Amino acid sequence: MPKVLLGRVNCPNCQHQFQTPVEQILDVRADPNAKMRVLNGLVNVAICPQCGASGALGLPFLYHDADKELALVYMPMDLGRDEVERQQAIGQLTSSVMEDLPPEERKAYLLQPPIFFTLENLINRILEADGVTPEMIEAQREKAELLQRMMEVTSDDVLEAMIRENDERIDADFLQMLAMNMEMAQAAGQATAVQRLLGLREKLVELSTAGQAVRARNEMLEALRAEPSRENLLELLIRAPDEQTRGLLVMFGRPLLDYPFFQALTSRIEAAADESERERLTELRAEILDTRDQIDEETRALYAERSALLRDLLLSDDPETLARSRFQELDQAFFNVLSANLEDAQAAGDADAVEALQAIWGLVLGLMEETLPPEIQLFNRLMAAEEDQEVDRLLQEHRDLVTERLVEFMEEAEANLREQGTSDTADHLSMVLEKAREVVT
């Protein structure tokens, strides 16, 4: 499970005190995005909400990749710890990782993980395990530096010139790096940084070749969502500029790829004005069929795996440990399988099966809630509280989490609920919100 805490830090620039997420364990199996955050230097980075200054907190963490049997400890030298303190900290981190693993995965590589005093060396070790060459590492570093320089630019003219000059270096990886920075800023509630990154993204989409390709791709996908018909899908596939865009159209339009669709495509081939157009459309038909078959095969395999996982959880003597060790597989496909099995058991009147499946449902939801920020966990508990006294108790027990930021989140949630017409839930939230405001003031 991801290990995320809320730490209280003082901004070295303006001395403003604020809370920020702090990660101690980055497990790529439990959190597939953890690796990208480490590679991009986005672990334990704080942005001051008062002045916008940003910087690394310089805190230790353990990076774990069970599939590669890789456990690496980042222990900055400027922490000022002696050898005994370092070993104690490492022992606590490794023990926490091993507690979340099933016994058969508690292997020797976790007992003495190598220590890295610089983040650069730790990143190089991760990339080395992936077969990444030093040249590739240098290219990634240059992109990170370019992104940082773009974020610091205050002049639109200068930024536009930088984008045009570096068009070849701005590719899909660069845009993904930007998206990861934005995700981290949003998670930390740093509105100023988010706005800065949004402005940069708009410029990149407008001016860079890669950004324009992404914009065109998104426009096609949005056109399909707006009009999900066979005719529209066919026109979009014919006009799609590249294989990646066509693949996404096939994925989102898979239910429309039936006999009438291919009949219409065949008619277009036969009616083509010249031989080159007939060849292009014939190749397109073959590509669509191959992509569709690949998607179907992957979907069948995925649902077979999730069905096997559900069976293992039902038969396990310790389903919680098993669910924790395979947390990344508890996705939408798993819930689809679980929901279908639960409906079948209810239809068959099998009370024992219904009870067992509902227990798995509750277990998985509980594990997922653990990954939420503490404020959101408190919000969910407040929404589930049925009595005013329970709401009061929760607010008093967690006064440190009841902040202006949480109140703003509740206000937005109440407005959304009323727009959706769920007035009973909105009324309950209104009561909770009133009590939360009293705690804040």
C-alpha positions as a Python dict, from the first residue, in 0.01 Angstrom:
ca = {
    (1, 'M'): (0, 0, 0),
    (2, 'P'): (126, 355, -68),
    (3, 'K'): (264, 520, 246),
    (4, 'V'): (163, 886, 247),
    (5, 'L'): (150, 1115, 549),
    (6, 'L'): (80, 1484, 595),
    (7, 'G'): (382, 1678, 715),
    (8, 'R'): (392, 2033, 847),
    (9, 'V'): (674, 2243, 702),
    (10, 'N'): (793, 2604, 713),
    (11, 'C'): (858, 2779, 382),
    (12, 'P'): (1226, 2888, 376),
    (13, 'N'): (1130, 3184, 159),
    (14, 'C'): (838, 3344, 348),
    (15, 'Q'): (830, 3134, 671),
    (16, 'H'): (464, 3041, 610),
    (17, 'Q'): (372, 2710, 778),
    (18, 'F'): (162, 2465, 576),
    (19, 'Q'): (84, 2095, 537),
    (20, 'T'): (212, 1889, 245),
    (21, 'P'): (203, 1518, 152),
    (22, 'V'): (510, 1322, 261),
    (23, 'E'): (588, 981, 112),
    (24, 'Q'): (798, 728, 304),
    (25, 'I'): (753, 415, 91),
    (26, 'L'): (712, 415, -286),
    (27, 'D'): (598, 71, -396),
    (28, 'V'): (549, 48, -772),
    (29, 'R'): (321, -253, -740),
    (30, 'A'): (82, -72, -509),
    (31, 'D'): (121, 261, -687),
    (32, 'P'): (218, 235, -1058),
    (33, 'N'): (278, 613, -1072),
    (34, 'A'): (542, 599, -798),
    (35, 'K'): (823, 519, -1039),
    (36, 'M'): (749, 817, -1260),
    (37, 'R'): (740, 1048, -959),
    (38, 'V'): (1083, 928, -847),
    (39, 'L'): (1232, 956, -1196),
    (40, 'N'): (1098, 1310, -1232),
    (41, 'G'): (1216, 1418, -888),
    (42, 'L'): (861, 1476, -766),
    (43, 'V'): (882, 1285, -438),
    (44, 'N'): (847, 1496, -123),
    (45, 'V'): (849, 1824, -313),
    (46, 'A'): (655, 2108, -151),
    (47, 'I'): (511, 2425, -306),
    (48, 'C'): (432, 2706, -63),
    (49, 'P'): (68, 2819, -104),
    (50, 'Q'): (163, 3164, 26),
    (51, 'C'): (449, 3268, -202),
    (52, 'G'): (468, 2987, -459),
    (53, 'A'): (826, 2889, -374),
    (54, 'S'): (898, 2521, -436),
    (55, 'G'): (1170, 2279, -336),
    (56, 'A'): (1256, 1928, -224),
    (57, 'L'): (1208, 1851, 144),
    (58, 'G'): (1513, 1623, 151),
    (59, 'L'): (1337, 1341, 339),
    (60, 'P'): (1432, 971, 326),
    (61, 'F'): (1218, 714, 148),
    (62, 'L'): (1232, 353, 32),
    (63, 'Y'): (1169, 263, -332),
    (64, 'H'): (1042, -93, -383),
    (65, 'D'): (984, -290, -703),
    (66, 'A'): (899, -648, -607),
    (67, 'D'): (892, -772, -967),
    (68, 'K'): (1257, -669, -1015),
    (69, 'E'): (1349, -754, -652),
    (70, 'L'): (1468, -398, -613),
    (71, 'A'): (1470, -216, -277),
    (72, 'L'): (1655, 117, -267),
    (73, 'V'): (1683, 367, 18),
    (74, 'Y'): (1722, 740, -34),
    (75, 'M'): (1898, 890, 269),
    (76, 'P'): (2016, 1248, 205),
    (77, 'M'): (2347, 1333, 368),
    (78, 'D'): (2221, 1670, 490),
    (79, 'L'): (1983, 1497, 731),
    (80, 'G'): (2276, 1487, 971),
    (81, 'R'): (2208, 1134, 1099),
    (82, 'D'): (2482, 907, 1224),
    (83, 'E'): (2517, 546, 1112),
    (84, 'V'): (2306, 406, 1396),
    (85, 'E'): (2019, 645, 1325),
    (86, 'R'): (2037, 567, 953),
    (87, 'Q'): (2019, 194, 1014),
    (88, 'Q'): (1724, 238, 1250),
    (89, 'A'): (1537, 443, 990),
    (90, 'I'): (1613, 188, 719),
    (91, 'G'): (1499, -95, 945),
    (92, 'Q'): (1166, 76, 1003),
    (93, 'L'): (1110, 130, 630),
    (94, 'T'): (1199, -227, 531),
    (95, 'S'): (991, -373, 813),
    (96, 'S'): (690, -173, 693),
    (97, 'V'): (737, -307, 338),
    (98, 'M'): (776, -667, 452),
    (99, 'E'): (464, -650, 670),
    (100, 'D'): (257, -575, 359),
    (101, 'L'): (402, -869, 164),
    (102, 'P'): (287, -1232, 177),
    (103, 'P'): (545, -1463, 341),
    (104, 'E'): (664, -1611, 11),
    (105, 'E'): (768, -1264, -116),
    (106, 'R'): (973, -1165, 190),
    (107, 'K'): (1312, -1219, 32),
    (108, 'A'): (1672, -1144, 123),
    (109, 'Y'): (1707, -838, -102),
    (110, 'L'): (1482, -649, 143),
    (111, 'L'): (1710, -708, 440),
    (112, 'Q'): (2005, -496, 325),
    (113, 'P'): (1884, -248, 65),
    (114, 'P'): (2157, -24, -85),
    (115, 'I'): (2163, 334, 41),
    (116, 'F'): (2182, 633, -194),
    (117, 'F'): (2282, 974, -63),
    (118, 'T'): (2182, 1154, -384),
    (119, 'L'): (1858, 1122, -573),
    (120, 'E'): (2047, 1121, -903),
    (121, 'N'): (2232, 799, -818),
    (122, 'L'): (1912, 629, -700),
    (123, 'I'): (1736, 724, -1025),
    (124, 'N'): (2028, 589, -1229),
    (125, 'R'): (2002, 257, -1043),
    (126, 'I'): (1629, 232, -1119),
    (127, 'L'): (1688, 306, -1486),
    (128, 'E'): (1977, 62, -1501),
    (129, 'A'): (1742, -214, -1383),
    (130, 'D'): (1516, -121, -1676),
    (131, 'G'): (1802, -147, -1925),
    (132, 'V'): (1814, 227, -1978),
    (133, 'T'): (2143, 356, -2120),
    (134, 'P'): (2336, 658, -1983),
    (135, 'E'): (2244, 844, -2303),
    (136, 'M'): (1876, 789, -2234),
    (137, 'I'): (1923, 904, -1876),
    (138, 'E'): (2088, 1224, -1993),
    (139, 'A'): (1802, 1291, -2238),
    (140, 'Q'): (1548, 1251, -1956),
    (141, 'R'): (1747, 1487, -1735),
    (142, 'E'): (1761, 1748, -2008),
    (143, 'K'): (1383, 1731, -2048),
    (144, 'A'): (1335, 1775, -1674),
    (145, 'E'): (1564, 2079, -1677),
    (146, 'L'): (1381, 2222, -1978),
    (147, 'L'): (1047, 2181, -1802),
    (148, 'Q'): (1182, 2351, -1492),
    (149, 'R'): (1311, 2646, -1696),
    (150, 'M'): (975, 2679, -1871),
    (151, 'M'): (793, 2681, -1536),
    (152, 'E'): (1015, 2966, -1416),
    (153, 'V'): (961, 3188, -1721),
    (154, 'T'): (738, 3490, -1655),
    (155, 'S'): (724, 3632, -2007),
    (156, 'D'): (489, 3481, -2269),
    (157, 'D'): (720, 3592, -2549),
    (158, 'V'): (1019, 3418, -2392),
    (159, 'L'): (817, 3102, -2325),
    (160, 'E'): (687, 3088, -2683),
    (161, 'A'): (1042, 3127, -2815),
    (162, 'M'): (1162, 2844, -2586),
    (163, 'I'): (888, 2613, -2712),
    (164, 'R'): (969, 2680, -3076),
    (165, 'E'): (1344, 2637, -3020),
    (166, 'N'): (1297, 2305, -2837),
    (167, 'D'): (1015, 2158, -3049),
    (168, 'E'): (1207, 1835, -3119),
    (169, 'R'): (1266, 1774, -2747),
    (170, 'I'): (900, 1827, -2657),
    (171, 'D'): (758, 1478, -2710),
    (172, 'A'): (509, 1245, -2540),
    (173, 'D'): (750, 1183, -2249),
    (174, 'F'): (787, 1556, -2193),
    (175, 'L'): (411, 1607, -2188),
    (176, 'Q'): (373, 1315, -1948),
    (177, 'M'): (633, 1475, -1721),
    (178, 'L'): (427, 1795, -1726),
    (179, 'A'): (110, 1602, -1641),
    (180, 'M'): (283, 1435, -1347),
    (181, 'N'): (393, 1773, -1210),
    (182, 'M'): (36, 1896, -1240),
    (183, 'E'): (-98, 1589, -1061),
    (184, 'M'): (140, 1641, -771),
    (185, 'A'): (52, 2011, -744),
    (186, 'Q'): (-320, 1928, -744),
    (187, 'A'): (-272, 1659, -477),
    (188, 'A'): (-92, 1914, -258),
    (189, 'G'): (-367, 2172, -312),
    (190, 'Q'): (-125, 2422, -465),
    (191, 'A'): (-358, 2632, -678),
    (192, 'T'): (-91, 2879, -794),
    (193, 'A'): (136, 2603, -923),
    (194, 'V'): (-155, 2429, -1093),
    (195, 'Q'): (-250, 2748, -1276),
    (196, 'R'): (111, 2799, -1385),
    (197, 'L'): (130, 2443, -1520),
    (198, 'L'): (-207, 2477, -1693),
    (199, 'G'): (-83, 2790, -1867),
    (200, 'L'): (232, 2608, -1978),
    (201, 'R'): (28, 2316, -2110),
    (202, 'E'): (-193, 2550, -2312),
    (203, 'K'): (114, 2704, -2473),
    (204, 'L'): (263, 2362, -2550),
    (205, 'V'): (-61, 2238, -2705),
    (206, 'E'): (-83, 2553, -2914),
    (207, 'L'): (277, 2579, -3034),
    (208, 'S'): (458, 2243, -3017),
    (209, 'T'): (425, 1965, -3273),
    (210, 'A'): (364, 1703, -3004),
    (211, 'G'): (108, 1923, -2830),
    (212, 'Q'): (-82, 1985, -3152),
    (213, 'A'): (-94, 1610, -3216),
    (214, 'V'): (-235, 1553, -2867),
    (215, 'R'): (-494, 1826, -2922),
    (216, 'A'): (-604, 1676, -3254),
    (217, 'R'): (-628, 1333, -3093),
    (218, 'N'): (-836, 1464, -2804),
    (219, 'E'): (-1067, 1650, -3041),
    (220, 'M'): (-1135, 1328, -3233),
    (221, 'L'): (-1206, 1134, -2913),
    (222, 'E'): (-1437, 1411, -2793),
    (223, 'A'): (-1618, 1404, -3128),
    (224, 'L'): (-1677, 1030, -3082),
    (225, 'R'): (-1805, 1079, -2727),
    (226, 'A'): (-2042, 1352, -2848),
    (227, 'E'): (-2178, 1135, -3131),
    (228, 'P'): (-2110, 763, -3066),
    (229, 'S'): (-2240, 627, -3399),
    (230, 'R'): (-2097, 382, -3653),
    (231, 'E'): (-2098, 648, -3922),
    (232, 'N'): (-1910, 899, -3709),
    (233, 'L'): (-1655, 641, -3593),
    (234, 'L'): (-1589, 539, -3954),
    (235, 'E'): (-1533, 900, -4063),
    (236, 'L'): (-1301, 965, -3769),
    (237, 'L'): (-1096, 652, -3839),
    (238, 'I'): (-1057, 747, -4203),
    (239, 'R'): (-938, 1097, -4106),
    (240, 'A'): (-720, 992, -3809),
    (241, 'P'): (-361, 1113, -3864),
    (242, 'D'): (-170, 830, -3694),
    (243, 'E'): (-192, 474, -3563),
    (244, 'Q'): (-210, 582, -3198),
    (245, 'T'): (-518, 794, -3262),
    (246, 'R'): (-684, 511, -3457),
    (247, 'G'): (-605, 270, -3175),
    (248, 'L'): (-774, 495, -2920),
    (249, 'L'): (-1077, 540, -3146),
    (250, 'V'): (-1110, 163, -3182),
    (251, 'M'): (-1076, 119, -2806),
    (252, 'F'): (-1344, 374, -2716),
    (253, 'G'): (-1565, 276, -3009),
    (254, 'R'): (-1532, -101, -2968),
    (255, 'P'): (-1911, -163, -2921),
    (256, 'L'): (-1971, 1, -3260),
    (257, 'L'): (-1737, -233, -3452),
    (258, 'D'): (-2003, -479, -3563),
    (259, 'Y'): (-2111, -626, -3897),
    (260, 'P'): (-2289, -308, -4021),
    (261, 'F'): (-1975, -103, -3947),
    (262, 'F'): (-1749, -326, -4155),
    (263, 'Q'): (-2015, -349, -4423),
    (264, 'A'): (-2009, 32, -4449),
    (265, 'L'): (-1628, 34, -4461),
    (266, 'T'): (-1628, -228, -4737),
    (267, 'S'): (-1874, -13, -4935),
    (268, 'R'): (-1636, 282, -4899),
    (269, 'I'): (-1351, 66, -5031),
    (270, 'E'): (-1550, -46, -5332),
    (271, 'A'): (-1662, 310, -5408),
    (272, 'A'): (-1311, 461, -5378),
    (273, 'A'): (-1221, 688, -5670),
    (274, 'D'): (-872, 551, -5736),
    (275, 'E'): (-654, 251, -5658),
    (276, 'S'): (-437, 427, -5399),
    (277, 'E'): (-743, 522, -5193),
    (278, 'R'): (-876, 165, -5216),
    (279, 'E'): (-542, 33, -5091),
    (280, 'R'): (-537, 284, -4804),
    (281, 'L'): (-889, 192, -4693),
    (282, 'T'): (-817, -180, -4729),
    (283, 'E'): (-509, -142, -4507),
    (284, 'L'): (-722, 57, -4263),
    (285, 'R'): (-977, -226, -4245),
    (286, 'A'): (-701, -478, -4171),
    (287, 'E'): (-557, -249, -3902),
    (288, 'I'): (-897, -202, -3737),
    (289, 'L'): (-958, -578, -3733),
    (290, 'D'): (-615, -647, -3585),
    (291, 'T'): (-658, -379, -3318),
    (292, 'R'): (-1008, -498, -3232),
    (293, 'D'): (-894, -860, -3198),
    (294, 'Q'): (-600, -754, -2981),
    (295, 'I'): (-828, -550, -2753),
    (296, 'D'): (-1074, -839, -2725),
    (297, 'E'): (-796, -1084, -2639),
    (298, 'E'): (-648, -852, -2377),
    (299, 'T'): (-993, -791, -2229),
    (300, 'R'): (-1066, -1165, -2204),
    (301, 'A'): (-729, -1225, -2041),
    (302, 'L'): (-780, -936, -1798),
    (303, 'Y'): (-1123, -1056, -1686),
    (304, 'A'): (-995, -1412, -1650),
    (305, 'E'): (-717, -1283, -1422),
    (306, 'R'): (-960, -1077, -1214),
    (307, 'S'): (-1197, -1373, -1184),
    (308, 'A'): (-907, -1587, -1061),
    (309, 'L'): (-815, -1316, -809),
    (310, 'L'): (-1172, -1304, -677),
    (311, 'R'): (-1170, -1682, -642),
    (312, 'D'): (-838, -1670, -455),
    (313, 'L'): (-973, -1402, -219),
    (314, 'L'): (-1283, -1608, -143),
    (315, 'L'): (-1076, -1918, -69),
    (316, 'S'): (-797, -1746, 122),
    (317, 'D'): (-755, -1779, 497),
    (318, 'D'): (-615, -1425, 499),
    (319, 'P'): (-788, -1230, 221),
    (320, 'E'): (-668, -893, 351),
    (321, 'T'): (-298, -982, 314),
    (322, 'L'): (-364, -1122, -33),
    (323, 'A'): (-558, -812, -135),
    (324, 'R'): (-281, -583, -9),
    (325, 'S'): (-14, -774, -200),
    (326, 'R'): (-217, -749, -523),
    (327, 'F'): (-364, -406, -465),
    (328, 'Q'): (-283, -281, -816),
    (329, 'E'): (-519, -547, -958),
    (330, 'L'): (-819, -414, -763),
    (331, 'D'): (-930, -203, -1057),
    (332, 'Q'): (-1255, -138, -1244),
    (333, 'A'): (-1236, -478, -1413),
    (334, 'F'): (-1215, -647, -1071),
    (335, 'F'): (-1521, -454, -949),
    (336, 'N'): (-1708, -549, -1265),
    (337, 'V'): (-1634, -917, -1198),
    (338, 'L'): (-1723, -882, -829),
    (339, 'S'): (-2047, -699, -909),
    (340, 'A'): (-2151, -959, -1168),
    (341, 'N'): (-2085, -1245, -925),
    (342, 'L'): (-2278, -1068, -651),
    (343, 'E'): (-2578, -1013, -880),
    (344, 'D'): (-2573, -1381, -983),
    (345, 'A'): (-2558, -1495, -620),
    (346, 'Q'): (-2847, -1267, -526),
    (347, 'A'): (-3053, -1388, -822),
    (348, 'A'): (-2986, -1749, -723),
    (349, 'G'): (-3078, -1683, -360),
    (350, 'D'): (-2737, -1810, -240),
    (351, 'A'): (-2714, -1628, 95),
    (352, 'D'): (-2369, -1771, 184),
    (353, 'A'): (-2219, -1655, -147),
    (354, 'V'): (-2379, -1312, -112),
    (355, 'E'): (-2232, -1271, 237),
    (356, 'A'): (-1884, -1379, 125),
    (357, 'L'): (-1885, -1150, -179),
    (358, 'Q'): (-2011, -854, 24),
    (359, 'A'): (-1726, -914, 270),
    (360, 'I'): (-1475, -895, -16),
    (361, 'W'): (-1645, -578, -141),
    (362, 'G'): (-1613, -413, 200),
    (363, 'L'): (-1251, -525, 237),
    (364, 'V'): (-1147, -381, -99),
    (365, 'L'): (-1326, -50, -39),
    (366, 'G'): (-1151, -24, 297),
    (367, 'L'): (-810, -77, 140),
    (368, 'M'): (-881, 184, -124),
    (369, 'E'): (-986, 436, 138),
    (370, 'E'): (-648, 395, 306),
    (371, 'T'): (-482, 545, -3),
    (372, 'L'): (-689, 865, 24),
    (373, 'P'): (-550, 1176, 195),
    (374, 'P'): (-649, 1193, 565),
    (375, 'E'): (-883, 1487, 497),
    (376, 'I'): (-1080, 1285, 240),
    (377, 'Q'): (-1097, 987, 475),
    (378, 'L'): (-1243, 1218, 740),
    (379, 'F'): (-1488, 1361, 485),
    (380, 'N'): (-1612, 1011, 397),
    (381, 'R'): (-1658, 922, 765),
    (382, 'L'): (-1847, 1246, 824),
    (383, 'M'): (-2076, 1171, 532),
    (384, 'A'): (-2140, 820, 664),
    (385, 'A'): (-2221, 944, 1018),
    (386, 'E'): (-2592, 917, 1087),
    (387, 'E'): (-2613, 1115, 1413),
    (388, 'D'): (-2514, 1475, 1489),
    (389, 'Q'): (-2324, 1353, 1795),
    (390, 'E'): (-2108, 1130, 1574),
    (391, 'V'): (-2029, 1424, 1346),
    (392, 'D'): (-1929, 1635, 1648),
    (393, 'R'): (-1708, 1358, 1782),
    (394, 'L'): (-1527, 1308, 1451),
    (395, 'L'): (-1467, 1681, 1407),
    (396, 'Q'): (-1326, 1718, 1757),
    (397, 'E'): (-1106, 1408, 1734),
    (398, 'H'): (-957, 1527, 1406),
    (399, 'R'): (-940, 1903, 1461),
    (400, 'D'): (-599, 1920, 1292),
    (401, 'L'): (-757, 1804, 964),
    (402, 'V'): (-1050, 2047, 977),
    (403, 'T'): (-899, 2336, 781),
    (404, 'E'): (-1014, 2606, 540),
    (405, 'R'): (-905, 2376, 260),
    (406, 'L'): (-1141, 2101, 381),
    (407, 'V'): (-1424, 2352, 421),
    (408, 'E'): (-1373, 2472, 63),
    (409, 'F'): (-1378, 2110, -57),
    (410, 'M'): (-1706, 2051, 130),
    (411, 'E'): (-1860, 2367, -20),
    (412, 'E'): (-1776, 2249, -372),
    (413, 'A'): (-1909, 1900, -295),
    (414, 'E'): (-2237, 2042, -163),
    (415, 'A'): (-2283, 2257, -474),
    (416, 'N'): (-2220, 1955, -699),
    (417, 'L'): (-2467, 1741, -505),
    (418, 'R'): (-2739, 2002, -539),
    (419, 'E'): (-2673, 2033, -912),
    (420, 'Q'): (-2714, 1655, -939),
    (421, 'G'): (-3045, 1669, -751),
    (422, 'T'): (-2932, 1459, -452),
    (423, 'S'): (-3085, 1697, -200),
    (424, 'D'): (-3088, 1458, 100),
    (425, 'T'): (-2713, 1400, 80),
    (426, 'A'): (-2655, 1772, 18),
    (427, 'D'): (-2862, 1858, 326),
    (428, 'H'): (-2655, 1623, 539),
    (429, 'L'): (-2335, 1775, 403),
    (430, 'S'): (-2473, 2123, 474),
    (431, 'M'): (-2514, 2027, 841),
    (432, 'V'): (-2160, 1883, 852),
    (433, 'L'): (-2025, 2194, 679),
    (434, 'E'): (-2184, 2426, 935),
    (435, 'K'): (-2021, 2233, 1220),
    (436, 'A'): (-1684, 2224, 1037),
    (437, 'R'): (-1691, 2605, 994),
    (438, 'E'): (-1739, 2641, 1370),
    (439, 'V'): (-1433, 2423, 1434),
    (440, 'V'): (-1222, 2626, 1191),
    (441, 'T'): (-1325, 2961, 1341),
}
